[in-house]
Amino acid sequence: MSNKPISLFDPAIMRQAAIAAFAKMNPLQLWRNPVMFATELAALYVLVLFVRDLLTGGEGAAFAGQIAFWLALTVWFATFAEGVAEGRGKAQAASLRRARSELTARRIVDGQAQAPVAASDLAVGELVEVVAGELIPADGEVVEGVATVDESAITGESAPVIREAGGDRSAVTAGTRVLSDRIAVKVTATQGDTFLDRMIALVEGASRRKTPNEIALGVLLAGLSLIFVMAVATIPAFAAYSGGAVSAVALASLFIALIPTTIGGLLSAIGIAGMDRLVRFNVLATSGRAVEAAGDVDVLLLDKTGTITLGDRQAVAFIPAPGVDERELADAAQLASLSDETPEGRSIVVLAKERFAMRGRDMTNARFMPFSAQTRMSGVDADGATIRKGAVDAVVAHVRSRPDAVEVSPEVRKAADKVGREGGTPLAVARNGRVLGIVHLKDVVKGGVKERFAELRRMGIRTVMITGDNPLTAAAIAAEAGVDDFLAEAKPEDKLALIRKEQAAGRMVAMCGDGTNDAPALAQADVGVAMQTGTPAAREAGNMVDLDSDPTKLIEVVSIGKQLLMTRGSLTTFSIANDVAKYFAIIPALFVALYPSLTGIDVMGLSSGPGDNSAILSAIIFNALVIPALIPLALRGVKWRAAPAGKLLARNLAIYGVGGLIAPFIGIKLIDLVVSGVGLA
C-alpha cells in the first residue's frame, strides 16, 4: 500500500464528503453526537418559527430564516468534516482493494496440485500450491518450500521478502505475488475474512468504534448541553419578571452559542484522522483505543536484534595472538570466510579488504568448508594449509585434535573474554593446528537510536531492551544504545511477567514482536505492534500491525498517539475558550433592553441596541464558519514535540486557550461590520 500523502483538499474527496454530509445529517445517525443533534433540533425549531412568521407576516421572518440557515449549515459543516476524514481513509483503501482482484487457487490433494478453482471456494485448513508468477489466493502459512514474495500491494515496498516454512517468517497474505520458487500454503482465512478484507474495513473506518476518551468527552459535552438547556429554559420567566420578553429565535441562538459546538463538530473527524495518520505510516490499528493507548504509553519494550541493533553482527577488529602479524590473521580469516554466506562471514571479508586491500584471490584448487550448526566453523583447505574459523571452543577443539597442535596462548583466551565482556562475539581463527587470533564481531547499534531514546526519555517514557543474550552482553549493548533498562536471557514467560509487573504499577506498556513466542506478550501489552512478516499468531495477538515490519516504528506510533490526544485536547480548549468569547457578543445583544448595564461587557462594540439582531446573527455565523476553518488542523493534527507534559500543557493553553478567546472577538466584529453594512439584520 502506498503511503503517499493525500492532499487535504483533494477534489474527489471533497465532492464525496459534501454529498455524504447530507446523508449524515439524518437524525437517526446524528443522535450519536449529542452537540450536533441538539444543534439540528434547534435548527428545525427555528425553521418552524420562520415558516410560521412567513405565513403570518411576522416581522421576524427574515431573522429567523437566516438563523435557521446558519444552524443547519453548522450541522452540515460538522458532518462534512467527518466525511472528509472518512474519505481520506477510503482513498487509502483503494490500493488495497485493487490487490483483492479475482484470485484462483490450486488445491493440493494427496500431494498433487489440482486444477485451478476460485479462491472463494477455499476452506480453512486446505493446502494450496503457489508457484512463481502467481498470486497467493488466501491468507495462510507456508508449510513447505521457500520463495521470494512481492508484498508491494500491501506494504508499498518494492523489495521482495523471503517466506519459508517454519520459523517466524511463514505468514503470507492474499493478493501478494510469488516471484520465485514454489510454496505450499495452508489456508488460515477465507475471502471476506482475510487480513486484506479486515484492513480495508479498518482503513475505511467502517468498523471504527468510539474510544473510551471519545465516549467520556461525548458524555461531558452532552452534560453541558443539558445544563444549558435548563439555563436557557429559565430565561423567559426572568425576562417576564423584569417586564420584558426575549424572542424564541434569540433563545435558540443563545443556546447554540453556549454549547461547545466546535469540538462537537470535529470530535469524530479527529479520531478518524488519527487512525489515518497511522495508515500513512503503513501501520494498521485494530481500534482507535489502541491509537489512544499509544499516546499514554509509559514503558516501551523493544527487541534488541533488528530493533536496537542492525541485527547482523559485523567484524570490527582483528586481534592477533602473540607472534602473529595482524595481516596474517586477516588473510586467514578472509580465506576461511569466502564460502561463509552469513552476514558475519561477509563482514569479515569486507573488513580484510578495507584494512589490507585483500582481493582478487585465485582459489581454483581450494576445498571450502561451509559453516554448519554442527561444527560451528567454516574454513578452507588450499595449498597444503588447513584454515578454520568459528566459535572459540569449536576451533580450539579442532586444533587440539590435530597431531601438529600448538597450545593456545593465554592471551588469546583473555582477548576472547574481553570481547565477550564488551558485548561482542569472539571468533577464533586457526591455521595448521595453531590459533592465530580472534575476530571481534559486534552487534552494531543503529545510527540515531541513542538520540531517539533520549527523546523518549524527555517524553517521560522508559525504554527496556529485551534480548536472549547473556546479562554481560546485554548490559554492554544497553549502555551503548542508551536504553533505560534491559531484560537478558528473556523467554516468553519472562516478557509476559515483565509486562504484567509494569501494568500492576499503573503503567501503560507497548511492545513489538513477530514470533509465535511473542503472542502472549503482544496480547497482554496495552499497545502490541505485530510485524506483517510475522506469524499469524503474532498478528492476531497484537492490536496494531506494521506492514513494513520495522520495529523501530514503535516510536512513531507513540508520537502519533500523543498527537491524537493533544489534537483533541487542544481543540477542546479552543472550543471552550471560543464559547466564552461568544458570550460577550450574544448576551449583551439579548438582554441589553432588560438590563442596560450589560452594555459594559459589550467590549466588541457591536450593533446590539434594542431590536438590532446583527450581533446575534454575527455570533451564529462565526459559530458555523469556525468548524470548516479548523478541519485542516483536525485532520493534520496539532504539531507535537517531545517535552514534559507540564510544558506542553502550558504551551497549548497559551496557543489554543488564548487563541480561542481572541479569535471570536476579531471574527465576530468583522462579520458584524458586514452584516450591519448590508442590512442582513
C-alpha positions in Angstrom: 0.0 0.0 0.0 1.4 3.4 -0.9 1.9 5.8 1.9 2.0 8.8 -0.5 0.3 11.7 1.3 -3.2 12.6 0.2 -4.0 16.2 -0.2 -6.2 17.7 2.5 -8.3 19.3 -0.3 -8.3 16.5 -2.8 -11.2 17.4 -5.1 -12.6 13.9 -5.4 -12.6 13.5 -1.6 -14.2 16.9 -1.1 -17.0 16.2 -3.6 -17.8 12.8 -2.0 -17.7 14.3 1.6 -20.0 17.1 0.6 -22.7 14.6 -0.7 -22.2 12.2 2.2 -22.6 15.1 4.7 -26.3 15.4 3.8 -26.9 11.7 4.5 -25.1 12.0 7.8 -27.5 14.8 8.9 -30.2 12.1 9.3 -31.3 12.4 12.9 -31.2 8.6 13.2 -27.4 8.8 12.6 -26.7 12.2 14.2 -28.1 11.4 17.6 -24.8 9.7 18.5 -23.3 13.2 18.5 -25.2 15.0 21.3 -24.0 18.5 20.5 -24.7 18.3 16.8 -28.0 16.6 17.4 -29.1 19.4 19.7 -28.0 21.9 17.1 -30.0 20.2 14.4 -33.1 20.2 16.7 -32.6 23.9 17.3 -32.3 24.5 13.5 -35.6 22.6 13.0 -37.3 24.6 15.7 -36.2 27.9 14.3 -37.2 26.7 10.8 -40.7 26.1 12.1 -40.7 29.6 13.6 -39.5 31.0 10.2 -42.3 29.2 8.3 -44.9 30.5 10.9 -43.7 34.1 10.6 -43.5 33.8 6.9 -47.1 32.6 6.7 -48.5 35.1 9.2 -46.4 38.0 8.0 -44.4 38.3 11.2 -41.7 40.8 11.2 -39.1 38.4 12.5 -39.2 36.0 9.5 -36.0 37.3 7.8 -34.0 37.0 11.0 -35.4 33.5 11.8 -34.7 32.3 8.3 -31.1 33.4 8.5 -30.6 31.8 11.9 -32.2 28.5 10.7 -29.9 28.5 7.7 -26.7 29.1 9.7 -27.6 26.5 12.3 -28.3 23.9 9.6 -25.0 24.9 7.9 -23.2 24.4 11.3 -24.5 20.8 11.3 -23.5 20.2 7.7 -20.0 21.5 8.3 -19.6 19.0 11.2 -20.8 16.1 9.1 -18.7 17.4 6.2 -15.6 17.3 8.5 -16.3 13.7 9.3 -16.9 12.9 5.7 -13.5 14.4 4.7 -11.8 12.3 7.3 -13.5 9.1 6.2 -12.8 10.0 2.5 -9.1 10.1 3.1 -9.3 6.7 4.7 -11.3 5.3 1.7 -8.7 6.7 -0.7 -6.0 4.8 1.3 -8.1 1.7 0.9 -8.4 2.0 -2.8 -5.0 0.5 -3.4 -5.8 -2.4 -1.1 -9.0 -3.1 -3.0 -7.0 -3.3 -6.2 -4.9 -6.0 -4.6 -8.1 -8.0 -3.9 -8.7 -9.0 -7.5 -10.4 -12.2 -8.5 -8.0 -14.9 -7.2 -7.7 -18.5 -8.2 -6.1 -21.4 -6.3 -4.8 -24.9 -6.9 -5.6 -27.2 -4.1 -3.1 -29.9 -3.1 -4.8 -33.3 -2.7 -2.8 -36.4 -2.0 0.4 -34.4 -2.7 -0.7 -33.3 -6.2 -1.9 -29.9 -7.3 -5.4 -29.9 -8.8 -7.0 -27.7 -11.5 -7.5 -24.0 -10.6 -10.6 -23.1 -8.7 -12.0 -19.7 -7.4 -10.2 -18.7 -4.2 -13.6 -18.0 -2.7 -14.2 -21.8 -2.7 -11.3 -22.5 -0.4 -11.8 -23.6 3.2 -9.7 -23.0 6.3 -7.1 -25.8 6.7 -6.8 -26.7 3.0 -3.4 -26.7 1.2 -2.8 -24.8 -2.0 0.2 -24.6 -4.3 1.6 -21.3 -5.4 4.5 -21.0 -7.9 6.5 -18.1 -9.4 4.3 -15.5 -11.0 1.1 -16.5 -9.2 -0.9 -14.5 -6.7 -1.3 -16.0 -3.2 -5.1 -16.8 -3.1 -5.7 -16.6 0.7 -4.1 -15.7 4.0 -2.1 -18.6 5.1 1.1 -20.1 6.4 3.9 -21.6 4.4 4.2 -25.3 5.3 6.5 -26.4 2.6 9.2 -24.6 0.5 10.8 -21.2 0.4 10.1 -18.3 -2.0 10.5 -14.6 -2.6 7.3 -12.7 -2.4 6.3 -9.3 -3.7 4.2 -7.6 -1.0 4.2 -4.1 -2.5 0.4 -4.3 -3.0 0.1 -4.4 0.8 3.2 -2.6 2.1 4.1 -0.2 -0.8 7.7 -1.5 -0.5 9.2 -2.8 -3.8 11.8 -5.0 -2.3 10.7 -8.7 -2.2 10.7 -10.6 1.0 11.5 -14.2 1.9 8.8 -16.5 3.0 9.6 -20.0 4.2 8.2 -23.0 6.1 8.8 -22.9 9.8 10.2 -20.0 11.9 8.7 -16.5 12.2 8.5 -15.6 8.5 6.0 -18.1 7.3 2.8 -15.9 7.1 1.6 -14.9 3.7 -1.2 -12.6 2.7 -3.9 -12.9 0.0 -3.1 -10.7 -3.1 0.7 -10.8 -2.8 2.7 -12.3 -5.7 5.3 -15.1 -5.5 8.3 -14.1 -7.6 10.4 -17.3 -7.4 10.3 -21.0 -6.5 7.3 -22.9 -5.1 5.5 -22.9 -1.8 2.7 -24.9 -0.3 0.3 -22.7 1.8 -2.1 -23.8 4.5 -5.2 -21.6 4.3 -5.9 -19.7 7.6 -8.6 -17.3 6.5 -11.1 -17.3 3.5 -12.3 -14.4 1.4 -14.3 -12.0 3.4 -12.3 -12.6 6.5 -8.8 -12.2 5.2 -6.2 -9.8 6.6 -6.7 -7.7 3.4 -10.5 -7.6 4.0 -10.0 -6.5 7.6 -7.5 -3.9 6.5 -10.0 -2.4 4.0 -12.7 -2.2 6.6 -10.5 -0.6 9.2 -8.9 1.9 6.8 -12.4 3.0 5.6 -13.5 3.5 9.2 -16.5 1.1 8.6 -15.9 -0.7 11.9 -14.4 2.2 13.9 -16.0 2.4 17.3 -15.7 5.3 19.7 -12.8 5.1 22.1 -13.2 5.5 25.9 -11.8 9.0 25.7 -14.2 10.0 23.0 -17.1 8.5 24.9 -16.1 10.3 28.1 -15.8 13.6 26.2 -19.1 13.0 24.5 -20.8 12.4 27.9 -19.2 15.7 29.1 -20.5 17.6 26.1 -23.9 16.1 26.5 -24.0 17.1 30.1 -23.0 20.6 29.3 -25.7 20.8 26.6 -28.3 19.6 29.1 -27.2 22.2 31.7 -27.5 25.0 29.1 -31.0 23.7 28.0 -32.1 24.2 31.6 -30.4 27.5 31.9 -32.0 28.9 28.7 -35.4 27.5 29.7 -35.5 29.7 32.7 -34.7 32.9 30.8 -38.3 33.7 29.7 -39.5 33.6 33.3 -36.8 36.0 34.4 -37.5 38.3 31.4 -41.2 38.3 32.3 -40.4 39.1 35.9 -38.4 42.1 34.7 -41.2 43.3 32.5 -39.7 42.3 29.1 -39.5 39.4 26.7 -36.9 37.5 24.7 -37.8 36.0 21.3 -37.7 32.3 20.8 -35.3 32.6 17.9 -32.9 34.6 20.1 -33.1 32.0 22.9 -32.3 29.2 20.4 -29.3 31.3 19.2 -28.2 31.7 22.8 -28.4 28.0 23.4 -26.2 27.2 20.4 -23.7 29.9 21.3 -23.4 28.4 24.8 -22.8 24.8 23.9 -19.3 23.7 22.7 -20.3 23.2 19.0 -16.7 23.5 17.7 -15.3 20.4 19.4 -18.7 18.7 19.0 -18.4 19.1 15.3 -14.8 18.0 14.9 -14.6 15.2 17.5 -15.3 12.3 15.2 -13.0 13.7 12.4 -10.1 13.9 14.9 -10.5 10.2 15.8 -10.7 9.0 12.2 -7.8 11.2 11.2 -5.6 9.7 14.0 -6.1 6.2 12.5 -5.5 7.7 9.0 -2.1 9.1 10.1 -1.1 5.6 11.3 -2.2 4.1 7.9 0.0 6.6 6.1 2.9 5.2 8.2 1.9 1.7 7.0 0.6 0.8 10.5 -2.9 -0.6 10.9 -4.6 -0.3 14.3 -7.5 -2.7 15.0 -9.2 0.1 17.0 -9.0 3.7 17.9 -8.4 2.6 21.5 -5.0 1.2 20.5 -4.0 4.6 19.0 -5.1 6.5 22.1 -3.3 3.9 24.3 -0.1 4.6 22.3 -0.4 8.2 23.3 -0.4 7.3 27.0 2.5 4.8 26.9 4.9 4.9 29.9 7.2 1.9 29.0 8.4 0.7 25.6 9.7 -2.9 25.3 11.9 -3.4 22.3 13.7 -6.4 21.0 17.5 -5.9 20.6 18.1 -7.7 17.3 16.7 -5.8 14.4 15.3 -3.0 16.5 18.1 -1.5 18.5 20.9 -3.2 16.6 21.2 -3.8 12.8 20.5 -7.5 13.5 23.7 -8.8 11.8 26.9 -8.9 13.7 29.8 -7.1 11.9 33.5 -7.7 12.1 35.2 -4.7 13.6 38.7 -5.8 14.6 41.4 -8.5 14.2 43.1 -9.3 17.5 46.3 -11.4 16.7 47.9 -13.9 19.1 51.5 -13.1 20.3 54.0 -13.6 17.5 51.3 -13.3 14.8 51.0 -10.3 12.5 47.5 -8.7 12.1 47.8 -9.0 8.3 48.5 -12.8 8.6 45.4 -13.2 10.9 43.2 -11.1 8.5 44.4 -13.2 5.5 43.5 -16.5 7.2 40.2 -15.1 8.4 39.2 -13.9 5.0 40.1 -17.2 3.3 38.1 -19.1 5.9 35.1 -16.8 5.2 35.0 -16.8 1.4 32.4 -19.6 1.5 30.6 -18.3 4.5 27.4 -16.6 3.2 26.3 -15.4 6.6 26.3 -11.6 7.2 29.1 -12.2 9.7 31.2 -14.1 7.2 30.7 -11.4 4.6 31.7 -8.7 7.0 35.0 -10.4 7.7 35.8 -10.5 4.0 34.9 -6.8 3.7 37.0 -5.8 6.8 40.1 -7.6 5.4 39.6 -5.7 2.1 39.3 -2.4 3.9 42.3 -2.9 6.2 44.8 -4.6 3.9 43.3 -4.3 0.4 43.0 -8.1 0.1 41.1 -9.1 -3.0 41.4 -11.0 -6.3 42.3 -14.4 -4.8 42.9 -17.4 -7.0 41.1 -20.3 -5.2 40.8 -22.7 -8.2 42.1 -25.7 -6.3 40.7 -24.8 -2.8 38.2 -27.0 -1.0 35.8 -24.9 1.0 34.1 -26.0 4.3 30.8 -24.1 4.6 29.6 -23.1 8.0 27.3 -25.6 9.7 25.5 -25.6 13.0 27.1 -29.0 13.9 30.7 -27.9 13.5 30.1 -24.2 14.3 33.1 -23.5 11.9 33.8 -22.6 8.3 37.1 -22.9 6.5 39.1 -23.8 3.5 41.9 -26.4 2.6 44.2 -24.8 0.0 47.9 -25.0 -1.0 48.6 -27.5 1.8 47.1 -25.3 4.5 44.0 -26.1 6.7 42.3 -22.9 7.9 39.3 -22.9 10.2 37.2 -20.0 11.7 34.4 -20.2 14.2 33.3 -20.4 17.8 36.3 -20.2 20.1 35.7 -23.6 21.8 35.0 -25.3 18.5 38.2 -24.0 16.9 40.3 -24.9 20.0 38.8 -28.4 19.9 39.7 -28.7 16.2 43.3 -27.6 16.8 43.8 -30.0 19.7 42.6 -32.9 17.6 45.5 -32.4 15.1 48.9 -34.0 15.6 50.6 -30.7 14.9 48.6 -28.8 17.5 50.2 -25.8 19.2 49.0 -24.9 22.7 46.5 -22.0 22.7 48.1 -18.8 24.1 46.5 -17.4 27.3 46.5 -14.0 25.6 44.0 -15.4 23.0 41.7 -16.6 25.9 42.0 -13.2 27.5 41.2 -11.4 24.2 38.1 -13.6 23.7 36.9 -12.9 27.3 37.4 -9.2 26.8 35.3 -9.2 23.6 32.5 -11.0 25.4 32.6 -8.5 28.3 32.2 -5.7 25.8 29.1 -7.3 24.4 30.7 -8.7 21.3 31.2 -12.2 19.9 34.7 -13.6 19.6 35.6 -15.9 16.7 38.9 -17.9 16.7 41.0 -18.4 13.5 43.4 -21.3 13.2 45.9 -22.4 10.5 47.6 -25.8 10.5 47.0 -26.5 14.2 47.7 -23.1 15.5 45.3 -20.4 16.7 46.3 -17.2 15.0 44.0 -14.9 17.0 40.5 -13.5 17.4 38.0 -11.8 15.2 35.8 -9.3 17.1 32.2 -9.4 15.9 30.0 -6.7 17.2 26.2 -6.2 17.2 26.2 -2.8 15.7 23.7 -0.3 17.3 21.6 1.5 14.7 22.6 5.1 14.0 20.5 7.7 15.7 18.9 5.2 18.1 20.5 6.6 21.1 19.2 10.1 20.3 15.7 8.7 19.8 15.8 7.0 23.1 16.9 10.3 24.7 13.9 11.9 23.0 11.6 9.3 24.5 13.2 9.9 27.9 12.3 13.6 27.6 8.7 12.5 27.0 8.8 10.6 30.2 8.8 7.2 28.5 11.2 4.4 29.9 12.8 2.1 27.3 13.5 -1.5 28.1 15.6 -3.7 25.8 14.6 -7.4 25.6 17.3 -9.9 24.4 18.2 -13.5 24.7 21.8 -12.6 25.2 23.6 -13.2 28.5 23.5 -10.3 31.1 27.1 -9.3 30.4 26.5 -8.8 26.6 23.1 -7.3 27.2 24.5 -4.7 29.6 27.1 -3.6 27.1 24.6 -3.2 24.3 22.1 -1.4 26.6 24.8 1.1 27.7 25.8 1.8 24.1 22.2 2.2 22.9 21.2 4.4 25.8 18.2 2.4 26.9 17.0 2.8 30.5 16.9 -0.9 31.4 17.2 -4.4 29.8 15.9 -7.9 30.2 18.5 -10.5 29.4 18.1 -14.2 28.6 14.4 -13.4 28.0 11.9 -16.3 27.5 8.2 -15.8 26.5 7.1 -16.1 30.1 9.7 -13.5 31.2 8.3 -11.0 28.7 4.8 -11.6 29.9 5.8 -11.3 33.6 7.6 -8.0 32.9 4.6 -6.5 31.2 2.2 -7.6 34.0 4.6 -6.1 36.6 4.7 -2.8 34.8 0.9 -2.7 34.4 0.3 -3.6 38.0 2.3 -0.5 38.9 -0.2 1.6 36.8 1.9 2.0 33.7 0.9 1.7 30.1 3.1 -0.8 28.2 3.9 -1.1 24.5 5.9 -3.8 22.8 6.6 -5.2 19.3 7.2 -8.7 18.1 6.9 -11.1 15.2 7.1 -14.6 16.5 4.6 -17.1 18.0 6.5 -16.9 21.2 5.8 -13.1 21.3 2.0 -13.6 21.0 1.2 -13.8 24.8 3.2 -10.6 25.5 1.6 -8.8 22.5 -1.9 -9.7 23.7 -1.0 -8.6 27.3 0.6 -5.2 26.3 -1.6 -2.1 26.1 -0.1 -1.5 22.6 1.1 -4.6 20.8 2.6 -4.0 17.4 2.9 -7.2 15.4 5.1 -7.3 12.3 3.4 -8.1 9.0 6.2 -10.6 8.2 5.5 -12.4 11.5 3.4 -15.5 12.3 -0.4 -15.4 12.2 -0.4 -15.9 15.9 1.6 -12.7 16.5 -0.6 -10.7 14.1 -3.8 -11.9 15.7 -2.5 -11.1 19.2 -1.4 -7.5 18.6 -3.7 -4.6 18.3 -1.6 -3.0 15.6 0.1 -4.4 12.5 3.2 -2.8 11.0 3.0 -3.5 7.2 6.7 -2.6 6.8 7.8 -4.9 9.6 10.1 -2.1 11.0 10.1 -2.5 14.8 11.7 1.0 15.3 8.4 2.4 14.0 7.0 1.9 17.5 8.5 5.2 18.3 6.4 6.9 15.6 3.3 5.0 16.8 3.7 6.6 20.2 4.2 10.0 18.6 1.0 9.7 16.5 -0.9 8.5 19.6 0.3 11.5 21.6 -0.5 13.8 18.7 -4.1 12.4 18.6 -4.6 13.1 22.3 -3.0 16.5 22.0 -5.1 17.5 19.0 -8.3 16.5 20.8 -7.3 18.4 24.0 -6.1 21.5 22.1 -9.3 21.8 20.0 -11.4 21.2 23.1 -9.5 24.0 24.9 -10.1 26.2 21.8 -13.8 25.4 21.7 -14.5 26.2 25.3 -12.4 29.4 25.2 -14.2 30.2 21.9 -17.6 29.9 23.6 -16.6 32.2 26.5 -15.7 34.9 24.0 -19.1 34.5 22.2 -20.9 35.2 25.4 -19.6 38.8 25.3 -21.3 39.2 21.9 -24.6 37.5 22.3 -25.6 38.1 25.9 -25.5 41.9 25.7 -27.4 41.7 22.4 -30.1 39.7 24.1 -30.6 41.4 27.4 -29.4 45.0 27.0 -33.1 46.1 26.8 -33.8 44.5 30.1 -30.5 45.3 31.8 -28.9 48.4 30.2 -25.9 47.9 32.4 -24.9 45.0 30.2 -23.5 47.5 27.7 -20.4 47.5 29.9 -19.4 44.0 28.7 -20.1 44.7 25.0 -16.3 45.1 24.5 -16.6 44.5 20.8 -18.8 47.5 20.3 -21.3 45.5 18.3 -24.6 46.9 17.0 -26.6 45.5 19.9 -29.2 48.1 20.5 -32.9 47.2 21.2 -34.3 45.3 18.1 -30.9 45.1 16.5 -30.1 41.4 15.8 -26.8 41.8 13.9 -24.7 40.8 16.9 -26.7 37.6 17.4 -26.6 36.7 13.7 -22.8 37.5 13.6 -22.1 35.2 16.6 -24.1 32.4 14.9 -22.3 32.9 11.6 -18.9 32.8 13.3 -20.0 29.7 15.3 -20.7 27.9 12.0 -17.6 29.1 10.0 -15.1 28.2 12.7 -15.7 24.5 12.1 -14.6 24.3 8.5 -11.7 26.7 9.3 -10.4 24.1 11.8 -10.9 21.0 9.6 -7.3 21.0 8.2 -5.9 21.2 11.8 -8.2 18.3 12.9 -7.1 16.2 10.0 -3.4 17.1 10.1 -3.1 17.1 13.9 -1.6 19.6 16.2 2.2 19.7 15.9 3.7 17.5 18.6 7.2 17.7 20.1 9.0 15.8 22.8 8.7 17.8 26.0 7.4 17.3 29.6 3.6 17.1 30.0 3.5 20.3 32.0 5.4 22.3 29.4 3.2 21.0 26.6 0.0 21.9 28.6 1.2 25.4 29.3 2.1 25.8 25.6 -1.3 24.6 24.4 -3.2 26.7 26.9 -1.3 29.7 25.6 -1.9 29.0 21.9 -5.3 27.4 21.9 -6.8 28.8 25.1 -5.7 32.4 24.4 -6.3 32.0 20.7 -9.7 30.6 21.3 -10.5 33.8 23.3 -9.1 36.3 20.8 -10.3 34.8 17.5 -14.1 35.3 18.2 -13.6 38.9 19.2 -11.9 39.6 15.8 -14.1 37.3 13.7 -17.5 38.3 15.2 -16.6 42.0 14.9 -15.6 41.7 11.2 -18.8 39.7 10.5 -20.9 42.2 12.3 -19.5 45.0 10.2 -20.5 43.1 7.0 -23.9 42.1 8.4 -24.7 45.7 9.5 -23.3 47.1 6.3 -25.5 45.1 4.0 -28.5 45.2 6.3 -29.0 41.5 6.9 -30.3 42.0 10.4 
